[in-house]
Amino acid sequence: MFRQFLPIILLTISNVFMTFAWYGHLKFKNTALWIVIIVSWSIAFLEYCFQVPANRIGHEFFSAAQLKTIQEVITLIVFSVFSVLYLKEQFKWNYLVGFLFIILAVFFIFKKW
């Protein structure tokens, strides 16, 4: 049973690295772009070290579309926390409404028809 949740754990770890790789440099706007790119690619390598096994293991239990959906929901959650805590940006009501529509998409993707 734990093996079924392992992809979700790995995808969450992967998304933390991904979010820092893609958006962490926004606090360092005075750093040369080439340095930011190298650092971001280094962080992205760590992301792939979790993402690839998550998808490989996860495909035993989920379809590719379901895995992608899980990953997107995790990405939104991780990014929301990141943007509020790290970037000090405000979480607005319309973001929540958009996320609710994505949750509706999750329902349709995972529903057995």
Phi and psi restraints in degrees (value plus and minus 20) as a CYANA .aco file:
   2 PHE   PHI     -80.2   -40.2
   2 PHE   PSI     -55.6   -15.6
   3 ARG   PHI     -80.4   -40.4
   3 ARG   PSI     -50.4   -10.4
   4 GLN   PHI     -89.5   -49.5
   4 GLN   PSI     -50.0   -10.0
   5 PHE   PHI    -109.5   -69.5
   5 PHE   PSI     -35.3     4.7
   6 LEU   PHI     -76.2   -36.2
   6 LEU   PSI     -62.7   -22.7
   7 PRO   PHI     -80.2   -40.2
   7 PRO   PSI     -56.1   -16.1
   8 ILE   PHI     -87.6   -47.6
   8 ILE   PSI     -60.9   -20.9
   9 ILE   PHI     -83.8   -43.8
   9 ILE   PSI     -66.6   -26.6
  10 LEU   PHI     -84.7   -44.7
  10 LEU   PSI     -59.1   -19.1
  11 LEU   PHI     -85.2   -45.2
  11 LEU   PSI     -55.0   -15.0
  12 THR   PHI     -86.3   -46.3
  12 THR   PSI     -67.1   -27.1
  13 ILE   PHI     -80.5   -40.5
  13 ILE   PSI     -65.3   -25.3
  14 SER   PHI     -76.5   -36.5
  14 SER   PSI     -63.5   -23.5
  15 ASN   PHI     -89.7   -49.7
  15 ASN   PSI     -49.6    -9.6
  16 VAL   PHI     -83.2   -43.2
  16 VAL   PSI     -67.4   -27.4
  17 PHE   PHI     -82.5   -42.5
  17 PHE   PSI     -63.7   -23.7
  18 MET   PHI     -80.5   -40.5
  18 MET   PSI     -63.9   -23.9
  19 THR   PHI     -83.7   -43.7
  19 THR   PSI     -62.6   -22.6
  20 PHE   PHI     -86.1   -46.1
  20 PHE   PSI     -58.4   -18.4
  21 ALA   PHI     -84.1   -44.1
  21 ALA   PSI     -61.7   -21.7
  22 TRP   PHI    -104.1   -64.1
  22 TRP   PSI     -53.4   -13.4
  23 TYR   PHI    -144.8  -104.8
  23 TYR   PSI     -32.3     7.7
  24 GLY   PHI     -81.3   -41.3
  24 GLY   PSI     -51.2   -11.2
  25 HIS   PHI     -90.8   -50.8
  25 HIS   PSI     -31.2     8.8
  26 LEU   PHI     -83.8   -43.8
  26 LEU   PSI     -39.9     0.1
  27 LYS   PHI    -104.4   -64.4
  27 LYS   PSI     -25.3    14.7
  28 PHE   PHI    -144.3  -104.3
  28 PHE   PSI      36.6    76.6
  29 LYS   PHI     -88.1   -48.1
  29 LYS   PSI     -37.0     3.0
  30 ASN   PHI    -108.5   -68.5
  30 ASN   PSI     -26.3    13.7
  31 THR   PHI     -98.0   -58.0
  31 THR   PSI     120.3   160.3
  32 ALA   PHI     -76.9   -36.9
  32 ALA   PSI     120.5   160.5
  33 LEU   PHI     -79.7   -39.7
  33 LEU   PSI     -58.3   -18.3
  34 TRP   PHI     -85.1   -45.1
  34 TRP   PSI     -53.8   -13.8
  35 ILE   PHI     -88.7   -48.7
  35 ILE   PSI     -63.6   -23.6
  36 VAL   PHI     -80.4   -40.4
  36 VAL   PSI     -60.6   -20.6
  37 ILE   PHI     -84.5   -44.5
  37 ILE   PSI     -64.9   -24.9
  38 ILE   PHI     -83.5   -43.5
  38 ILE   PSI     -64.5   -24.5
  39 VAL   PHI     -84.1   -44.1
  39 VAL   PSI     -64.0   -24.0
  40 SER   PHI     -82.5   -42.5
  40 SER   PSI     -61.4   -21.4
  41 TRP   PHI     -85.5   -45.5
  41 TRP   PSI     -55.2   -15.2
  42 SER   PHI     -84.9   -44.9
  42 SER   PSI     -62.6   -22.6
  43 ILE   PHI     -87.2   -47.2
  43 ILE   PSI     -59.4   -19.4
  44 ALA   PHI     -83.0   -43.0
  44 ALA   PSI     -52.6   -12.6
  45 PHE   PHI     -79.1   -39.1
  45 PHE   PSI     -63.7   -23.7
  46 LEU   PHI     -82.6   -42.6
  46 LEU   PSI     -57.8   -17.8
  47 GLU   PHI     -78.6   -38.6
  47 GLU   PSI     -65.9   -25.9
  48 TYR   PHI     -85.2   -45.2
  48 TYR   PSI     -50.0   -10.0
  49 CYS   PHI     -83.9   -43.9
  49 CYS   PSI     -41.6    -1.6
  50 PHE   PHI    -122.9   -82.9
  50 PHE   PSI     -55.4   -15.4
  51 GLN   PHI     -85.4   -45.4
  51 GLN   PSI     -66.8   -26.8
  52 VAL   PHI     -83.5   -43.5
  52 VAL   PSI     -69.3   -29.3
  53 PRO   PHI     -82.8   -42.8
  53 PRO   PSI     -54.7   -14.7
  54 ALA   PHI     -79.9   -39.9
  54 ALA   PSI     -64.9   -24.9
  55 ASN   PHI     -91.1   -51.1
  55 ASN   PSI     -57.7   -17.7
  56 ARG   PHI     -83.8   -43.8
  56 ARG   PSI     -69.2   -29.2
  57 ILE   PHI     -89.7   -49.7
  57 ILE   PSI     -62.3   -22.3
  58 GLY   PHI     -83.0   -43.0
  58 GLY   PSI     -49.0    -9.0
  59 HIS   PHI     -89.8   -49.8
  59 HIS   PSI     -31.7     8.3
  60 GLU   PHI     -90.3   -50.3
  60 GLU   PSI     -45.4    -5.4
  61 PHE   PHI    -136.7   -96.7
  61 PHE   PSI     -45.4    -5.4
  62 PHE   PHI    -147.4  -107.4
  62 PHE   PSI     134.1   174.1
  63 SER   PHI     -94.4   -54.4
  63 SER   PSI     147.1   187.1
  64 ALA   PHI     -81.5   -41.5
  64 ALA   PSI     -59.7   -19.7
  65 ALA   PHI     -84.2   -44.2
  65 ALA   PSI     -59.0   -19.0
  66 GLN   PHI     -87.5   -47.5
  66 GLN   PSI     -61.2   -21.2
  67 LEU   PHI     -80.3   -40.3
  67 LEU   PSI     -63.7   -23.7
  68 LYS   PHI     -83.9   -43.9
  68 LYS   PSI     -59.3   -19.3
  69 THR   PHI     -84.9   -44.9
  69 THR   PSI     -65.0   -25.0
  70 ILE   PHI     -77.9   -37.9
  70 ILE   PSI     -66.3   -26.3
  71 GLN   PHI     -80.8   -40.8
  71 GLN   PSI     -61.4   -21.4
  72 GLU   PHI     -87.4   -47.4
  72 GLU   PSI     -60.4   -20.4
  73 VAL   PHI     -84.3   -44.3
  73 VAL   PSI     -64.2   -24.2
  74 ILE   PHI     -81.2   -41.2
  74 ILE   PSI     -62.2   -22.2
  75 THR   PHI     -78.5   -38.5
  75 THR   PSI     -64.9   -24.9
  76 LEU   PHI     -84.3   -44.3
  76 LEU   PSI     -60.3   -20.3
  77 ILE   PHI     -86.6   -46.6
  77 ILE   PSI     -69.8   -29.8
  78 VAL   PHI     -81.4   -41.4
  78 VAL   PSI     -64.7   -24.7
  79 PHE   PHI     -83.9   -43.9
  79 PHE   PSI     -59.7   -19.7
  80 SER   PHI     -80.7   -40.7
  80 SER   PSI     -66.5   -26.5
  81 VAL   PHI     -83.8   -43.8
  81 VAL   PSI     -64.2   -24.2
  82 PHE   PHI     -79.8   -39.8
  82 PHE   PSI     -68.3   -28.3
  83 SER   PHI     -86.1   -46.1
  83 SER   PSI     -53.2   -13.2
  84 VAL   PHI     -98.1   -58.1
  84 VAL   PSI     -67.8   -27.8
  85 LEU   PHI    -101.4   -61.4
  85 LEU   PSI     -60.5   -20.5
  86 TYR   PHI    -112.3   -72.3
  86 TYR   PSI     -67.3   -27.3
  87 LEU   PHI    -108.4   -68.4
  87 LEU   PSI     -29.1    10.9
  88 LYS   PHI      39.7    79.7
  88 LYS   PSI      16.8    56.8
  89 GLU   PHI    -115.4   -75.4
  89 GLU   PSI     133.2   173.2
  90 GLN   PHI    -101.1   -61.1
  90 GLN   PSI     118.6   158.6
  91 PHE   PHI    -108.4   -68.4
  91 PHE   PSI      96.7   136.7
  92 LYS   PHI    -117.9   -77.9
  92 LYS   PSI     138.8   178.8
  93 TRP   PHI     -80.6   -40.6
  93 TRP   PSI     -57.0   -17.0
  94 ASN   PHI     -89.1   -49.1
  94 ASN   PSI     -44.8    -4.8
  95 TYR   PHI     -84.5   -44.5
  95 TYR   PSI     -63.5   -23.5
  96 LEU   PHI     -81.4   -41.4
  96 LEU   PSI     -63.2   -23.2
  97 VAL   PHI     -81.3   -41.3
  97 VAL   PSI     -65.0   -25.0
  98 GLY   PHI     -80.1   -40.1
  98 GLY   PSI     -61.9   -21.9
  99 PHE   PHI     -84.6   -44.6
  99 PHE   PSI     -55.8   -15.8
 100 LEU   PHI     -83.4   -43.4
 100 LEU   PSI     -57.1   -17.1
 101 PHE   PHI     -85.5   -45.5
 101 PHE   PSI     -55.6   -15.6
 102 ILE   PHI     -87.6   -47.6
 102 ILE   PSI     -58.6   -18.6
 103 ILE   PHI     -82.6   -42.6
 103 ILE   PSI     -56.1   -16.1
 104 LEU   PHI     -82.2   -42.2
 104 LEU   PSI     -59.1   -19.1
 105 ALA   PHI     -82.6   -42.6
 105 ALA   PSI     -58.7   -18.7
 106 VAL   PHI     -79.2   -39.2
 106 VAL   PSI     -63.2   -23.2
 107 PHE   PHI     -76.3   -36.3
 107 PHE   PSI     -68.3   -28.3
 108 PHE   PHI     -88.1   -48.1
 108 PHE   PSI     -53.1   -13.1
 109 ILE   PHI     -93.9   -53.9
 109 ILE   PSI     -57.0   -17.0
 110 PHE   PHI    -112.1   -72.1
 110 PHE   PSI     -33.0     7.0
 111 LYS   PHI     -86.6   -46.6
 111 LYS   PSI     112.0   152.0
 112 LYS   PHI    -102.9   -62.9
 112 LYS   PSI      91.3   131.3
